[in-house]
Amino acid sequence: WAKHLGGLKKQTFLQGTLILLIANAITKVIGALFKIPLAYIIDKEGMAVFNTAYQFYVLLFIVATAGLPVAVSKMVSEHLAMDDYYETKRIFRCAMTLIVALGILGACVLFFFAEPLANIVKDTATIASIKMVAPALIFVAVMAGFRGLFQGTQNMIPTALSEVVEALGKPVIGCVLAYFLVSRGIEIASAGAIAGVTAGTVAGAA
C-alpha cells in the first residue's frame, strides 16, 4: 500500500493549500452555526458546562497529538521520494502505535479522573460531559496519524474531508441528543451535546 500511495497523483502546494482553506472555512461556519441552536437548547448554564468539558478535551488533544502528524508527514514524504516503501510503511505503523497509545492514555485520564478535573474548576456538573468526550481523543489520534500520512503524499483531500465530516457530527448528533435530554436536566443535556464531538471524531476517522 505504501507503493500505491507513492504512485498517487499529487497536488501542488497551491492546490493543497486551497483545499485545506476551503475545508477550514466550512468547518468554521458549521462550528459557529452549531452554537446557535445549542445555546438555545441548553441555555447559558448548559453552555458553561459544555465549554468547560471541551477545554479539558482540547488540552489533552494538544498534548496527545502535538507535532506528531507533522513529523509523520515529513518522514513519509522523505522516504516516498526515495521510493523506500518498506521504511514508509514502518514509519507509519510506529507513528500510529505511538499516537493511538497517547490518545488512549488521554481518554483514560479524562474518563477516570473526570471528578478530580471537575473539582479543579469547582463544577461537578461537568463530570458526565468530561466522561462523554473522553473517547474522542482515541479517534482524533487516529485521524491525526492518517492526516500526517496523506499530507506526506501531498494529498490534502482526505484531511479536508475528515475535517468537514467531523464538524458535521457535532451539530447533527449533539443538538439532537441535547434536545431530547434537556428534560432530564442541564448536566445530562450538556453531556448529550458534547457526545456530538465524540460522534464527529468517530465519523471523521471513518
LUMMARZA-482806 format. One record per residue (C-alpha): x, z, y; residue in one letter. Coordinates in steps of 0.02 Angstrom, whole numbers, plus 50000, padded with zeros to 5 digits. Layout:
N
+-------+-------+-------+------+
!    c1 !    c3 !    c2 ! type !
+-------+-------+-------+------+
!     X !     Z !     Y !    A !
...
+-------+-------+-------+------+
END
This chain:
206
+-------+-------+-------+------+
!    c1 !    c3 !    c2 ! type !
+-------+-------+-------+------+
! 50000 ! 50000 ! 50000 !    W !
! 50148 ! 50030 ! 50116 !    A !
! 50200 ! 49847 ! 50097 !    K !
! 50021 ! 49796 ! 50134 !    H !
! 50023 ! 49899 ! 50294 !    L !
! 50185 ! 49818 ! 50347 !    G !
! 50108 ! 49646 ! 50324 !    G !
! 49951 ! 49680 ! 50427 !    L !
! 49926 ! 49587 ! 50589 !    K !
! 49992 ! 49696 ! 50730 !    K !
! 49926 ! 49717 ! 50906 !    Q !
! 50031 ! 49700 ! 51061 !    T !
! 50066 ! 49855 ! 51164 !    F !
! 49938 ! 49799 ! 51294 !    L !
! 49804 ! 49765 ! 51162 !    Q !
! 49834 ! 49933 ! 51079 !    G !
! 49828 ! 50025 ! 51245 !    T !
! 49667 ! 49936 ! 51294 !    L !
! 49584 ! 49980 ! 51128 !    I !
! 49629 ! 50164 ! 51148 !    L !
! 49574 ! 50167 ! 51331 !    L !
! 49403 ! 50095 ! 51285 !    I !
! 49384 ! 50219 ! 51141 !    A !
! 49435 ! 50363 ! 51253 !    N !
! 49311 ! 50311 ! 51387 !    A !
! 49170 ! 50301 ! 51258 !    I !
! 49212 ! 50473 ! 51188 !    T !
! 49217 ! 50548 ! 51363 !    K !
! 49045 ! 50479 ! 51402 !    V !
! 48974 ! 50540 ! 51236 !    I !
! 49053 ! 50711 ! 51265 !    G !
! 48977 ! 50725 ! 51439 !    A !
! 48806 ! 50670 ! 51379 !    L !
! 48815 ! 50793 ! 51234 !    F !
! 48825 ! 50943 ! 51351 !    K !
! 48667 ! 50900 ! 51448 !    I !
! 48537 ! 50918 ! 51308 !    P !
! 48639 ! 51056 ! 51226 !    L !
! 48638 ! 51161 ! 51384 !    A !
! 48450 ! 51135 ! 51396 !    Y !
! 48425 ! 51192 ! 51215 !    I !
! 48538 ! 51345 ! 51206 !    I !
! 48546 ! 51389 ! 51392 !    D !
! 48695 ! 51467 ! 51483 !    K !
! 48715 ! 51610 ! 51361 !    E !
! 48725 ! 51493 ! 51213 !    G !
! 48846 ! 51377 ! 51302 !    M !
! 48960 ! 51525 ! 51338 !    A !
! 48963 ! 51566 ! 51151 !    V !
! 48991 ! 51383 ! 51107 !    F !
! 49133 ! 51360 ! 51232 !    N !
! 49222 ! 51520 ! 51180 !    T !
! 49223 ! 51472 ! 50996 !    A !
! 49276 ! 51295 ! 51041 !    Y !
! 49426 ! 51357 ! 51141 !    Q !
! 49490 ! 51452 ! 50988 !    F !
! 49472 ! 51291 ! 50889 !    Y !
! 49566 ! 51189 ! 51019 !    V !
! 49707 ! 51316 ! 51024 !    L !
! 49736 ! 51311 ! 50837 !    L !
! 49711 ! 51122 ! 50834 !    F !
! 49857 ! 51104 ! 50955 !    I !
! 49964 ! 51222 ! 50852 !    V !
! 49923 ! 51133 ! 50688 !    A !
! 49949 ! 50953 ! 50746 !    T !
! 50063 ! 50960 ! 50900 !    A !
! 50192 ! 50821 ! 50891 !    G !
! 50167 ! 50780 ! 50707 !    L !
! 50064 ! 50619 ! 50725 !    P !
! 50191 ! 50552 ! 50850 !    V !
! 50333 ! 50594 ! 50730 !    A !
! 50242 ! 50509 ! 50586 !    V !
! 50209 ! 50355 ! 50693 !    S !
! 50391 ! 50342 ! 50745 !    K !
! 50463 ! 50362 ! 50570 !    M !
! 50335 ! 50244 ! 50491 !    V !
! 50372 ! 50112 ! 50623 !    S !
! 50560 ! 50125 ! 50597 !    E !
! 50552 ! 50109 ! 50407 !    H !
! 50423 ! 49969 ! 50407 !    L !
! 50537 ! 49873 ! 50525 !    A !
! 50672 ! 49884 ! 50390 !    M !
! 50548 ! 49838 ! 50252 !    D !
! 50583 ! 50007 ! 50173 !    D !
! 50411 ! 50030 ! 50097 !    Y !
! 50460 ! 50165 ! 49974 !    Y !
! 50526 ! 50278 ! 50113 !    E !
! 50373 ! 50239 ! 50221 !    T !
! 50259 ! 50299 ! 50081 !    K !
! 50365 ! 50454 ! 50051 !    R !
! 50365 ! 50500 ! 50236 !    I !
! 50177 ! 50483 ! 50247 !    F !
! 50148 ! 50590 ! 50092 !    R !
! 50265 ! 50727 ! 50153 !    C !
! 50190 ! 50724 ! 50328 !    A !
! 50012 ! 50731 ! 50262 !    M !
! 50056 ! 50878 ! 50150 !    T !
! 50127 ! 50973 ! 50298 !    L !
! 49988 ! 50927 ! 50420 !    I !
! 49846 ! 50968 ! 50298 !    V !
! 49932 ! 51132 ! 50249 !    A !
! 49938 ! 51181 ! 50433 !    L !
! 49756 ! 51129 ! 50453 !    G !
! 49704 ! 51238 ! 50305 !    I !
! 49805 ! 51383 ! 50374 !    L !
! 49721 ! 51364 ! 50544 !    G !
! 49550 ! 51354 ! 50463 !    A !
! 49585 ! 51514 ! 50365 !    C !
! 49640 ! 51603 ! 50524 !    V !
! 49479 ! 51554 ! 50613 !    L !
! 49365 ! 51595 ! 50467 !    F !
! 49439 ! 51757 ! 50403 !    F !
! 49490 ! 51826 ! 50573 !    F !
! 49333 ! 51773 ! 50666 !    A !
! 49283 ! 51953 ! 50702 !    E !
! 49452 ! 52008 ! 50773 !    P !
! 49458 ! 51850 ! 50880 !    L !
! 49281 ! 51884 ! 50943 !    A !
! 49333 ! 52062 ! 50984 !    N !
! 49476 ! 51997 ! 51089 !    I !
! 49353 ! 51911 ! 51206 !    V !
! 49229 ! 52055 ! 51186 !    K !
! 49091 ! 51942 ! 51123 !    D !
! 49038 ! 51971 ! 50943 !    T !
! 48904 ! 51837 ! 50962 !    A !
! 49042 ! 51708 ! 50939 !    T !
! 49085 ! 51762 ! 50761 !    I !
! 48965 ! 51641 ! 50675 !    A !
! 49019 ! 51497 ! 50788 !    S !
! 49204 ! 51528 ! 50756 !    I !
! 49174 ! 51526 ! 50568 !    K !
! 49068 ! 51369 ! 50580 !    M !
! 49203 ! 51270 ! 50672 !    V !
! 49345 ! 51329 ! 50558 !    A !
! 49332 ! 51187 ! 50428 !    P !
! 49350 ! 51059 ! 50568 !    A !
! 49536 ! 51100 ! 50575 !    L !
! 49562 ! 51032 ! 50400 !    I !
! 49477 ! 50866 ! 50436 !    F !
! 49557 ! 50846 ! 50607 !    V !
! 49726 ! 50870 ! 50522 !    A !
! 49684 ! 50729 ! 50400 !    V !
! 49638 ! 50618 ! 50548 !    M !
! 49799 ! 50661 ! 50638 !    A !
! 49904 ! 50608 ! 50489 !    G !
! 49814 ! 50442 ! 50465 !    F !
! 49816 ! 50406 ! 50651 !    R !
! 50005 ! 50429 ! 50650 !    G !
! 50018 ! 50310 ! 50502 !    L !
! 49914 ! 50171 ! 50580 !    F !
! 49992 ! 50191 ! 50752 !    Q !
! 50160 ! 50168 ! 50666 !    G !
! 50097 ! 49999 ! 50605 !    T !
! 50041 ! 49957 ! 50783 !    Q !
! 49860 ! 49957 ! 50729 !    N !
! 49756 ! 50060 ! 50850 !    M !
! 49585 ! 50010 ! 50784 !    I !
! 49570 ! 50149 ! 50651 !    P !
! 49618 ! 50279 ! 50781 !    T !
! 49491 ! 50211 ! 50906 !    A !
! 49352 ! 50202 ! 50777 !    L !
! 49384 ! 50377 ! 50713 !    S !
! 49381 ! 50446 ! 50890 !    E !
! 49212 ! 50366 ! 50927 !    V !
! 49135 ! 50417 ! 50760 !    V !
! 49200 ! 50595 ! 50783 !    E !
! 49124 ! 50603 ! 50957 !    A !
! 48956 ! 50539 ! 50895 !    L !
! 48944 ! 50676 ! 50764 !    G !
! 48938 ! 50811 ! 50897 !    K !
! 48775 ! 50764 ! 50986 !    P !
! 48687 ! 50695 ! 50832 !    V !
! 48717 ! 50845 ! 50719 !    I !
! 48750 ! 50980 ! 50849 !    G !
! 48596 ! 50954 ! 50957 !    C !
! 48480 ! 50931 ! 50808 !    V !
! 48539 ! 51092 ! 50724 !    L !
! 48535 ! 51188 ! 50888 !    A !
! 48357 ! 51130 ! 50920 !    Y !
! 48292 ! 51187 ! 50750 !    F !
! 48391 ! 51350 ! 50750 !    L !
! 48360 ! 51409 ! 50928 !    V !
! 48207 ! 51507 ! 50871 !    S !
! 48324 ! 51616 ! 50766 !    R !
! 48424 ! 51669 ! 50918 !    G !
! 48564 ! 51607 ! 51029 !    I !
! 48702 ! 51662 ! 50909 !    E !
! 48634 ! 51556 ! 50766 !    I !
! 48587 ! 51410 ! 50878 !    A !
! 48764 ! 51405 ! 50951 !    S !
! 48836 ! 51406 ! 50776 !    A !
! 48724 ! 51259 ! 50734 !    G !
! 48781 ! 51169 ! 50892 !    A !
! 48964 ! 51190 ! 50851 !    I !
! 48930 ! 51131 ! 50674 !    A !
! 48916 ! 50961 ! 50759 !    G !
! 49102 ! 50973 ! 50799 !    V !
! 49140 ! 51002 ! 50615 !    T !
! 49024 ! 50862 ! 50562 !    A !
! 49108 ! 50746 ! 50686 !    G !
! 49280 ! 50781 ! 50614 !    T !
! 49216 ! 50750 ! 50438 !    V !
! 49142 ! 50583 ! 50491 !    A !
! 49297 ! 50536 ! 50589 !    G !
! 49411 ! 50575 ! 50442 !    A !
! 49299 ! 50475 ! 50326 !    A !
+-------+-------+-------+------+
END
